[in-house]
């Protein structure tokens, strides 16, 4: 298992309706050391599971370093491009290869709003 370290990407990427926080906007409770309301954070935050965080994936695949946030859902894995161009990077290709060993398909959302699906062959 990994730990967040300096990564705070989920605090920016997520749409947190309980806080009226839009997706891709920094949370008002985000500070240099993390979340100022961590112990009482909203359900959206506490329910979110970053796939990198709960894996043994390499440090280079951490969301703030790779530019890709990965989250598992019931029947697919979601890839979210944090920075433009990262969806086609070597790191993204590594994540996709690992993920397709477990999931039948991956849904992705590009930085520019594009969406798509990658299916195992």
N, C-alpha and C positions, 0 to 999 in steps of 0.2 A: 504494500500500500504506500502511496505517496502522501505528501502533505502540501498544502497550498503555497508555502513559502511566501514569496513576494507577489504571487498571482492574485489578482482581484477581478478577473474578467467576468465572472458570473455577476458581480455587483454592477457591472455596466451592461452586459448583454441581455439579462433577463427583463421581461416586462413584469413589474411587481405591482399588481392592481391594488393591493392593500395600502400601498404607499403612493398611489397615483404616479408611479415611475414608468416612463416609457422605455421600451427596449432600446438598447444602444445608447442610453444616457446614463452617466454616473449616478449612483444612488446618493441621496442627500446624507446618508449615514455612513458613507464610505470615508475612511480616513487612511493615513499612511500605514497604519498598523492593522487595518482590516475594518471590521464592522463595529460601529459604536453601540449598536443595539443587538449584538450577536445573541445574547442570552434570551432576548424577547423578540427576536426577528420574526417577520411574518411567515405564515405557512408556505407560501410560494418559495421562500428562501430555504426554509428547513427541509422541505420535500425535495429540493433539487439535488441531484447526484451527478456530479461531474465524473465522467467515466475515467478520466486520467487520474483523478484523486483516489478512486477505489481500485485502481489497477496496479500492475507492476511495470507499466510502460516506462520507457526511457525518459529522463528529465527533459530532453530536447522536445518532447511531445507535449510538455505542459502548455496549457492554453496561451498564456502570455508570451511564451517563447515561440510556439509553433504558429500562432495566429488562428488556431482551430479549437473551438470548444466542442466537446463531444458529450452527449447525454443519451443514456439508454431509456427506451420506452418499452412497453409490453412486447411488441413484436418487431421493432426496428431500432436502429441506432440513428440518432440525429447528429449531423455535422453542421456546425455554424461557423461561417467564415468571419473572423473578427477583424482582420485587416485585408484589404483588397489584394488579390493575387495569391493568397495563402492556400486556397482550395486546390491549386495545381502544384503545390510544392512537394518536395520529396517527403516531408513530414506527413502531409495529408495522404500521400500514396501509402506510406507505412501504416497509418491509422486505418485506412480503408482495407488494406490487406489483412491486418489483424482482425478487424471487425467482421469481415466477410467469413471468417472462420467460425463465428458464433451466430451472427445474424443473417437472415435470408436476404435482407435488403437494407440499404442505408438511404435515408432521406437527407438531403443537404439544402442549405440555405446560404446563398452567396451574399457577400457584402453589399452587392448592388441590387439585391432583392430577387435574384433568380432562384428558382427552386428546381429540384430534380430528384431522381431516384437512381441508385446504383444497385443492381441485383447480382447476387452470386450466380456464377455460371456453372 
